[in-house]
Amino acid sequence: MDFEQVMKQMKSEHEAALKEMPLPPGVEDYFRARVFAGDADTTLFMLKLAWVFGAQAGQAAAAQAEQVMKQPQRRMQA
């Protein structure tokens, strides 16, 4: 599967939820202005930042899950 196919699939799966996600004021206007100005350098920079932050969040979540799995199970007392 190439990148375009992956993005189409992810959009179809997550678009509704992400539409509800707020962004800081001015982000959409700034991004659209950069796109319409043909500023590929800035838009790619923003994409790379998002990619790095997402990867870091994923790694942190995986590390946290690993730590939880290593902890002995606790019995709940009634």
DRENVEXDREN-772857 format. One record per residue: residue number from 1; residue in one letter; chain; z, x, y of N, C-alpha, C, CB in turn. Coordinates in pm, whole numbers, plus 50000, padded with zeros to 5 digits. Glycine has a CB too. Layout:
resi = NUM resn = A chain = A n.Z = Z n.X = X n.Y = Y ca.Z = Z ca.X = X ca.Y = Y c.Z = Z c.X = X c.Y = Y cb.Z = Z cb.X = X cb.Y = Y
...
***
This chain:
resi = 1 resn = M chain = A n.Z = 50000 n.X = 50086 n.Y = 49882 ca.Z = 50000 ca.X = 50000 ca.Y = 50000 c.Z = 50000 c.X = 50090 c.Y = 50124 cb.Z = 50124 cb.X = 49902 cb.Y = 50000
resi = 2 resn = D chain = A n.Z = 49910 n.X = 50067 n.Y = 50217 ca.Z = 49906 ca.X = 50149 ca.Y = 50337 c.Z = 50001 c.X = 50094 c.Y = 50444 cb.Z = 49761 cb.X = 50156 cb.Y = 50393
resi = 3 resn = F chain = A n.Z = 50015 n.X = 50169 n.Y = 50552 ca.Z = 50112 ca.X = 50133 ca.Y = 50655 c.Z = 50084 c.X = 49995 c.Y = 50714 cb.Z = 50113 cb.X = 50238 cb.Y = 50766
resi = 4 resn = E chain = A n.Z = 49958 n.X = 49964 n.Y = 50739 ca.Z = 49923 ca.X = 49834 ca.Y = 50796 c.Z = 49967 c.X = 49720 c.Y = 50705 cb.Z = 49771 cb.X = 49826 cb.Y = 50821
resi = 5 resn = Q chain = A n.Z = 49946 n.X = 49735 n.Y = 50576 ca.Z = 49988 ca.X = 49632 ca.Y = 50481 c.Z = 50140 c.X = 49617 c.Y = 50478 cb.Z = 49935 cb.X = 49664 cb.Y = 50341
resi = 6 resn = V chain = A n.Z = 50208 n.X = 49730 n.Y = 50481 ca.Z = 50354 ca.X = 49728 ca.Y = 50482 c.Z = 50405 c.X = 49653 c.Y = 50605 cb.Z = 50412 cb.X = 49871 cb.Y = 50477
resi = 7 resn = M chain = A n.Z = 50347 n.X = 49685 n.Y = 50722 ca.Z = 50390 ca.X = 49620 ca.Y = 50846 c.Z = 50362 c.X = 49470 c.Y = 50843 cb.Z = 50322 cb.X = 49684 cb.Y = 50966
resi = 8 resn = K chain = A n.Z = 50247 n.X = 49430 n.Y = 50791 ca.Z = 50215 ca.X = 49287 ca.Y = 50779 c.Z = 50316 c.X = 49217 c.Y = 50690 cb.Z = 50072 cb.X = 49266 cb.Y = 50724
resi = 9 resn = Q chain = A n.Z = 50350 n.X = 49280 n.Y = 50578 ca.Z = 50448 ca.X = 49222 ca.Y = 50487 c.Z = 50585 c.X = 49212 c.Y = 50553 cb.Z = 50457 cb.X = 49304 cb.Y = 50358
resi = 10 resn = M chain = A n.Z = 50627 n.X = 49320 n.Y = 50620 ca.Z = 50758 ca.X = 49318 ca.Y = 50685 c.Z = 50762 c.X = 49214 c.Y = 50796 cb.Z = 50791 cb.X = 49457 cb.Y = 50741
resi = 11 resn = K chain = A n.Z = 50652 n.X = 49200 n.Y = 50870 ca.Z = 50647 ca.X = 49100 ca.Y = 50977 c.Z = 50661 c.X = 48961 c.Y = 50919 cb.Z = 50516 cb.X = 49112 cb.Y = 51057
resi = 12 resn = S chain = A n.Z = 50590 n.X = 48934 n.Y = 50811 ca.Z = 50599 ca.X = 48800 ca.Y = 50752 c.Z = 50738 c.X = 48771 c.Y = 50698 cb.Z = 50496 cb.X = 48785 cb.Y = 50639
resi = 13 resn = E chain = A n.Z = 50807 n.X = 48874 n.Y = 50648 ca.Z = 50940 ca.X = 48856 ca.Y = 50591 c.Z = 51052 c.X = 48850 c.Y = 50696 cb.Z = 50969 cb.X = 48967 cb.Y = 50495
resi = 14 resn = H chain = A n.Z = 51035 n.X = 48919 n.Y = 50809 ca.Z = 51147 ca.X = 48935 ca.Y = 50902 c.Z = 51122 c.X = 48884 c.Y = 51044 cb.Z = 51183 cb.X = 49078 cb.Y = 50910
resi = 15 resn = E chain = A n.Z = 51002 n.X = 48837 n.Y = 51072 ca.Z = 50968 ca.X = 48800 ca.Y = 51209 c.Z = 51061 c.X = 48693 c.Y = 51266 cb.Z = 50826 cb.X = 48752 cb.Y = 51215
resi = 16 resn = A chain = A n.Z = 51090 n.X = 48590 n.Y = 51190 ca.Z = 51173 ca.X = 48481 ca.Y = 51242 c.Z = 51312 c.X = 48531 c.Y = 51280 cb.Z = 51186 cb.X = 48369 cb.Y = 51137
resi = 17 resn = A chain = A n.Z = 51373 n.X = 48613 n.Y = 51195 ca.Z = 51507 ca.X = 48664 ca.Y = 51224 c.Z = 51505 c.X = 48758 c.Y = 51344 cb.Z = 51565 cb.X = 48737 cb.Y = 51103
resi = 18 resn = L chain = A n.Z = 51403 n.X = 48842 n.Y = 51353 ca.Z = 51398 ca.X = 48938 ca.Y = 51463 c.Z = 51366 c.X = 48872 c.Y = 51597 cb.Z = 51295 cb.X = 49044 cb.Y = 51433
resi = 19 resn = K chain = A n.Z = 51301 n.X = 48757 n.Y = 51595 ca.Z = 51277 ca.X = 48686 ca.Y = 51722 c.Z = 51407 c.X = 48645 c.Y = 51787 cb.Z = 51189 cb.X = 48562 cb.Y = 51698
resi = 20 resn = E chain = A n.Z = 51510 n.X = 48625 n.Y = 51706 ca.Z = 51641 ca.X = 48583 ca.Y = 51757 c.Z = 51724 c.X = 48702 c.Y = 51805 cb.Z = 51718 cb.X = 48508 cb.Y = 51648
resi = 21 resn = M chain = A n.Z = 51681 n.X = 48823 n.Y = 51775 ca.Z = 51756 ca.X = 48942 ca.Y = 51813 c.Z = 51732 c.X = 48975 c.Y = 51961 cb.Z = 51716 cb.X = 49063 cb.Y = 51724
resi = 22 resn = P chain = A n.Z = 51837 n.X = 48974 n.Y = 52041 ca.Z = 51817 ca.X = 49004 ca.Y = 52183 c.Z = 51796 c.X = 49154 c.Y = 52206 cb.Z = 51936 cb.X = 48955 cb.Y = 52264
resi = 23 resn = L chain = A n.Z = 51718 n.X = 49184 n.Y = 52306 ca.Z = 51701 ca.X = 49321 ca.Y = 52352 c.Z = 51761 c.X = 49330 c.Y = 52492 cb.Z = 51549 cb.X = 49365 cb.Y = 52352
resi = 24 resn = P chain = A n.Z = 51796 n.X = 49449 n.Y = 52536 ca.Z = 51849 ca.X = 49462 ca.Y = 52671 c.Z = 51749 c.X = 49410 c.Y = 52774 cb.Z = 51886 cb.X = 49608 cb.Y = 52702
resi = 25 resn = P chain = A n.Z = 51798 n.X = 49358 n.Y = 52885 ca.Z = 51707 ca.X = 49306 ca.Y = 52988 c.Z = 51606 c.X = 49412 c.Y = 53032 cb.Z = 51787 cb.X = 49256 cb.Y = 53108
resi = 26 resn = G chain = A n.Z = 51482 n.X = 49371 n.Y = 53042 ca.Z = 51377 ca.X = 49459 ca.Y = 53091 c.Z = 51300 c.X = 49534 c.Y = 52984 cb.Z = 51435 cb.X = 49555 cb.Y = 53183
resi = 27 resn = V chain = A n.Z = 51350 n.X = 49536 n.Y = 52860 ca.Z = 51284 ca.X = 49614 ca.Y = 52755 c.Z = 51144 c.X = 49559 c.Y = 52726 cb.Z = 51368 cb.X = 49611 cb.Y = 52626
resi = 28 resn = E chain = A n.Z = 51134 n.X = 49428 n.Y = 52708 ca.Z = 51001 ca.X = 49371 ca.Y = 52675 c.Z = 50902 c.X = 49395 c.Y = 52788 cb.Z = 51013 cb.X = 49220 cb.Y = 52648
resi = 29 resn = D chain = A n.Z = 50943 n.X = 49376 n.Y = 52911 ca.Z = 50852 ca.X = 49399 ca.Y = 53024 c.Z = 50809 c.X = 49545 c.Y = 53031 cb.Z = 50920 cb.X = 49357 cb.Y = 53156
resi = 30 resn = Y chain = A n.Z = 50905 n.X = 49635 n.Y = 53011 ca.Z = 50873 ca.X = 49778 ca.Y = 53015 c.Z = 50775 c.X = 49815 c.Y = 52905 cb.Z = 51002 cb.X = 49862 cb.Y = 53002
resi = 31 resn = F chain = A n.Z = 50802 n.X = 49766 n.Y = 52783 ca.Z = 50716 ca.X = 49798 ca.Y = 52671 c.Z = 50575 c.X = 49744 c.Y = 52693 cb.Z = 50775 cb.X = 49742 cb.Y = 52541
resi = 32 resn = R chain = A n.Z = 50565 n.X = 49618 n.Y = 52734 ca.Z = 50432 ca.X = 49559 ca.Y = 52759 c.Z = 50358 c.X = 49637 c.Y = 52868 cb.Z = 50446 cb.X = 49410 cb.Y = 52800
resi = 33 resn = A chain = A n.Z = 50427 n.X = 49678 n.Y = 52971 ca.Z = 50364 ca.X = 49754 ca.Y = 53079 c.Z = 50310 c.X = 49887 c.Y = 53026 cb.Z = 50463 cb.X = 49779 cb.Y = 53193
resi = 34 resn = R chain = A n.Z = 50388 n.X = 49952 n.Y = 52939 ca.Z = 50343 ca.X = 50079 ca.Y = 52882 c.Z = 50220 c.X = 50059 c.Y = 52793 cb.Z = 50457 cb.X = 50145 cb.Y = 52801
resi = 35 resn = V chain = A n.Z = 50221 n.X = 49951 n.Y = 52714 ca.Z = 50107 ca.X = 49922 ca.Y = 52626 c.Z = 49984 c.X = 49891 c.Y = 52710 cb.Z = 50139 cb.X = 49804 cb.Y = 52532
resi = 36 resn = F chain = A n.Z = 49998 n.X = 49803 n.Y = 52807 ca.Z = 49883 ca.X = 49765 ca.Y = 52890 c.Z = 49832 c.X = 49881 c.Y = 52975 cb.Z = 49920 cb.X = 49648 cb.Y = 52981
resi = 37 resn = A chain = A n.Z = 49920 n.X = 49976 n.Y = 53006 ca.Z = 49878 ca.X = 50095 ca.Y = 53081 c.Z = 49811 c.X = 50198 c.Y = 52990 cb.Z = 49998 cb.X = 50158 cb.Y = 53152
resi = 38 resn = G chain = A n.Z = 49814 n.X = 50170 n.Y = 52859 ca.Z = 49755 ca.X = 50264 ca.Y = 52764 c.Z = 49841 c.X = 50387 c.Y = 52743 cb.Z = 49619 cb.X = 50306 cb.Y = 52811
resi = 39 resn = D chain = A n.Z = 49970 n.X = 50376 n.Y = 52768 ca.Z = 50063 ca.X = 50489 ca.Y = 52757 c.Z = 50108 c.X = 50505 c.Y = 52612 cb.Z = 50185 cb.X = 50469 cb.Y = 52850
resi = 40 resn = A chain = A n.Z = 50019 n.X = 50557 n.Y = 52529 ca.Z = 50049 ca.X = 50573 ca.Y = 52387 c.Z = 50164 c.X = 50671 c.Y = 52366 cb.Z = 49924 cb.X = 50621 cb.Y = 52312
resi = 41 resn = D chain = A n.Z = 50176 n.X = 50773 n.Y = 52450 ca.Z = 50283 ca.X = 50871 ca.Y = 52433 c.Z = 50421 c.X = 50805 c.Y = 52440 cb.Z = 50272 cb.X = 50981 cb.Y = 52540
resi = 42 resn = T chain = A n.Z = 50441 n.X = 50719 n.Y = 52540 ca.Z = 50571 ca.X = 50653 ca.Y = 52555 c.Z = 50595 c.X = 50552 c.Y = 52444 cb.Z = 50582 cb.X = 50585 cb.Y = 52691
resi = 43 resn = T chain = A n.Z = 50494 n.X = 50473 n.Y = 52409 ca.Z = 50513 ca.X = 50374 ca.Y = 52304 c.Z = 50538 c.X = 50441 c.Y = 52169 cb.Z = 50391 cb.X = 50280 cb.Y = 52296
resi = 44 resn = L chain = A n.Z = 50469 n.X = 50552 n.Y = 52141 ca.Z = 50496 ca.X = 50624 ca.Y = 52017 c.Z = 50634 c.X = 50688 c.Y = 52019 cb.Z = 50389 cb.X = 50731 cb.Y = 51994
resi = 45 resn = F chain = A n.Z = 50678 n.X = 50736 n.Y = 52135 ca.Z = 50812 ca.X = 50791 ca.Y = 52148 c.Z = 50917 c.X = 50684 c.Y = 52116 cb.Z = 50834 cb.X = 50847 cb.Y = 52290
resi = 46 resn = M chain = A n.Z = 50897 n.X = 50563 n.Y = 52169 ca.Z = 50989 ca.X = 50452 ca.Y = 52142 c.Z = 50989 c.X = 50418 c.Y = 51993 cb.Z = 50951 cb.X = 50328 cb.Y = 52225
resi = 47 resn = L chain = A n.Z = 50873 n.X = 50418 n.Y = 51931 ca.Z = 50863 ca.X = 50390 ca.Y = 51788 c.Z = 50935 c.X = 50497 c.Y = 51707 cb.Z = 50715 cb.X = 50382 cb.Y = 51746
resi = 48 resn = K chain = A n.Z = 50917 n.X = 50622 n.Y = 51746 ca.Z = 50985 ca.X = 50731 ca.Y = 51674 c.Z = 51136 c.X = 50721 c.Y = 51688 cb.Z = 50936 cb.X = 50866 cb.Y = 51726
resi = 49 resn = L chain = A n.Z = 51183 n.X = 50687 n.Y = 51807 ca.Z = 51328 ca.X = 50669 ca.Y = 51825 c.Z = 51380 c.X = 50558 c.Y = 51734 cb.Z = 51361 cb.X = 50637 cb.Y = 51972
resi = 50 resn = A chain = A n.Z = 51309 n.X = 50446 n.Y = 51732 ca.Z = 51351 ca.X = 50335 ca.Y = 51646 c.Z = 51351 c.X = 50376 c.Y = 51500 cb.Z = 51258 cb.X = 50214 cb.Y = 51667
resi = 51 resn = W chain = A n.Z = 51250 n.X = 50452 n.Y = 51460 ca.Z = 51239 ca.X = 50498 ca.Y = 51321 c.Z = 51358 c.X = 50589 c.Y = 51287 cb.Z = 51105 cb.X = 50573 cb.Y = 51299
resi = 52 resn = V chain = A n.Z = 51389 n.X = 50684 n.Y = 51375 ca.Z = 51500 ca.X = 50776 ca.Y = 51350 c.Z = 51632 c.X = 50701 c.Y = 51346 cb.Z = 51505 cb.X = 50886 cb.Y = 51459
resi = 53 resn = F chain = A n.Z = 51655 n.X = 50612 n.Y = 51443 ca.Z = 51780 ca.X = 50537 ca.Y = 51444 c.Z = 51793 c.X = 50450 c.Y = 51320 cb.Z = 51789 cb.X = 50450 cb.Y = 51571
resi = 54 resn = G chain = A n.Z = 51683 n.X = 50390 n.Y = 51277 ca.Z = 51686 ca.X = 50308 ca.Y = 51155 c.Z = 51717 c.X = 50392 c.Y = 51033 cb.Z = 51553 cb.X = 50237 cb.Y = 51136
resi = 55 resn = A chain = A n.Z = 51657 n.X = 50510 n.Y = 51024 ca.Z = 51683 ca.X = 50599 ca.Y = 50911 c.Z = 51829 c.X = 50643 c.Y = 50911 cb.Z = 51590 cb.X = 50722 cb.Y = 50916
resi = 56 resn = Q chain = A n.Z = 51882 n.X = 50674 n.Y = 51029 ca.Z = 52022 ca.X = 50716 ca.Y = 51037 c.Z = 52115 c.X = 50602 c.Y = 50995 cb.Z = 52056 cb.X = 50762 cb.Y = 51179
resi = 57 resn = A chain = A n.Z = 52085 n.X = 50481 n.Y = 51038 ca.Z = 52167 ca.X = 50366 ca.Y = 51001 c.Z = 52160 c.X = 50342 c.Y = 50850 cb.Z = 52121 cb.X = 50239 cb.Y = 51077
resi = 58 resn = G chain = A n.Z = 52042 n.X = 50358 n.Y = 50794 ca.Z = 52027 ca.X = 50341 ca.Y = 50650 c.Z = 52104 c.X = 50445 c.Y = 50573 cb.Z = 51881 cb.X = 50348 cb.Y = 50612
resi = 59 resn = Q chain = A n.Z = 52099 n.X = 50570 n.Y = 50618 ca.Z = 52175 ca.X = 50676 ca.Y = 50552 c.Z = 52325 c.X = 50652 c.Y = 50563 cb.Z = 52139 cb.X = 50813 cb.Y = 50612
resi = 60 resn = A chain = A n.Z = 52369 n.X = 50608 n.Y = 50678 ca.Z = 52511 ca.X = 50581 ca.Y = 50697 c.Z = 52557 c.X = 50466 c.Y = 50607 cb.Z = 52541 cb.X = 50548 cb.Y = 50845
resi = 61 resn = A chain = A n.Z = 52475 n.X = 50362 n.Y = 50596 ca.Z = 52510 ca.X = 50249 ca.Y = 50509 c.Z = 52514 c.X = 50292 c.Y = 50363 cb.Z = 52409 cb.X = 50135 cb.Y = 50528
resi = 62 resn = A chain = A n.Z = 52419 n.X = 50376 n.Y = 50322 ca.Z = 52417 ca.X = 50424 ca.Y = 50184 c.Z = 52540 c.X = 50510 c.Y = 50156 cb.Z = 52289 cb.X = 50504 cb.Y = 50156
resi = 63 resn = A chain = A n.Z = 52576 n.X = 50597 n.Y = 50250 ca.Z = 52694 ca.X = 50682 ca.Y = 50232 c.Z = 52821 c.X = 50598 c.Y = 50225 cb.Z = 52705 cb.X = 50783 cb.Y = 50347
resi = 64 resn = Q chain = A n.Z = 52829 n.X = 50494 n.Y = 50308 ca.Z = 52946 ca.X = 50407 ca.Y = 50306 c.Z = 52954 c.X = 50332 c.Y = 50173 cb.Z = 52942 cb.X = 50307 cb.Y = 50424
resi = 65 resn = A chain = A n.Z = 52840 n.X = 50282 n.Y = 50125 ca.Z = 52838 ca.X = 50211 ca.Y = 49998 c.Z = 52879 c.X = 50304 c.Y = 49884 cb.Z = 52699 cb.X = 50152 cb.Y = 49971
resi = 66 resn = E chain = A n.Z = 52836 n.X = 50428 n.Y = 49890 ca.Z = 52872 ca.X = 50526 ca.Y = 49787 c.Z = 53022 c.X = 50550 c.Y = 49786 cb.Z = 52796 cb.X = 50658 cb.Y = 49810
resi = 67 resn = Q chain = A n.Z = 53082 n.X = 50560 n.Y = 49905 ca.Z = 53226 ca.X = 50581 ca.Y = 49914 c.Z = 53302 c.X = 50461 c.Y = 49857 cb.Z = 53268 cb.X = 50605 cb.Y = 50059
resi = 68 resn = V chain = A n.Z = 53254 n.X = 50342 n.Y = 49887 ca.Z = 53319 ca.X = 50220 ca.Y = 49837 c.Z = 53312 c.X = 50217 c.Y = 49684 cb.Z = 53253 cb.X = 50093 cb.Y = 49897
resi = 69 resn = M chain = A n.Z = 53198 n.X = 50256 n.Y = 49629 ca.Z = 53180 ca.X = 50254 ca.Y = 49484 c.Z = 53269 c.X = 50357 c.Y = 49415 cb.Z = 53034 cb.X = 50279 cb.Y = 49449
resi = 70 resn = K chain = A n.Z = 53304 n.X = 50465 n.Y = 49484 ca.Z = 53388 ca.X = 50569 ca.Y = 49426 c.Z = 53536 c.X = 50531 c.Y = 49425 cb.Z = 53370 cb.X = 50698 cb.Y = 49503
resi = 71 resn = Q chain = A n.Z = 53575 n.X = 50436 n.Y = 49509 ca.Z = 53716 ca.X = 50396 ca.Y = 49519 c.Z = 53753 c.X = 50315 c.Y = 49395 cb.Z = 53742 cb.X = 50314 cb.Y = 49650
resi = 72 resn = P chain = A n.Z = 53874 n.X = 50338 n.Y = 49346 ca.Z = 53918 ca.X = 50258 ca.Y = 49231 c.Z = 53930 c.X = 50112 c.Y = 49271 cb.Z = 54054 cb.X = 50310 cb.Y = 49177
resi = 73 resn = Q chain = A n.Z = 53898 n.X = 50028 n.Y = 49176 ca.Z = 53907 ca.X = 49883 ca.Y = 49205 c.Z = 54052 c.X = 49843 c.Y = 49217 cb.Z = 53837 cb.X = 49799 cb.Y = 49095
resi = 74 resn = R chain = A n.Z = 54078 n.X = 49757 n.Y = 49313 ca.Z = 54214 ca.X = 49707 ca.Y = 49334 c.Z = 54222 c.X = 49566 c.Y = 49280 cb.Z = 54253 cb.X = 49710 cb.Y = 49486
resi = 75 resn = R chain = A n.Z = 54329 n.X = 49539 n.Y = 49213 ca.Z = 54348 ca.X = 49403 ca.Y = 49164 c.Z = 54410 c.X = 49319 c.Y = 49273 cb.Z = 54435 cb.X = 49402 cb.Y = 49037
resi = 76 resn = M chain = A n.Z = 54360 n.X = 49199 n.Y = 49285 ca.Z = 54418 ca.X = 49107 ca.Y = 49384 c.Z = 54540 c.X = 49043 c.Y = 49322 cb.Z = 54315 cb.X = 48998 cb.Y = 49429
resi = 77 resn = Q chain = A n.Z = 54647 n.X = 49039 n.Y = 49401 ca.Z = 54770 ca.X = 48979 ca.Y = 49353 c.Z = 54785 c.X = 48841 c.Y = 49416 cb.Z = 54893 cb.X = 49068 cb.Y = 49386
resi = 78 resn = A chain = A n.Z = 54824 n.X = 48746 n.Y = 49335 ca.Z = 54841 ca.X = 48609 ca.Y = 49385 c.Z = 54978 c.X = 48587 c.Y = 49436 cb.Z = 54811 cb.X = 48508 cb.Y = 49278
***
